[in-house]
């Protein structure tokens, strides 16, 4: 889930960078930093995970 959020943040950051947009304190750099934070949390195992069904 967090990896998907990161991908969306990276996409928005790319659009901001290409269009030269900025919404006050929210710039492409802030969005990239937020995306990297989400990726780091996902790799650390934070957030919901799909549980595999195992037979016992």
Long-range contacts (C-beta under 8 A, 24 or more apart in sequence): 1-42, 1-47, 1-48, 2-38, 2-39, 2-41, 2-42, 2-46, 2-47, 3-38, 3-39, 3-42, 5-35, 5-38, 6-35, 6-36, 6-38, 6-39, 6-42, 7-35, 9-34, 9-35, 9-38, 10-35
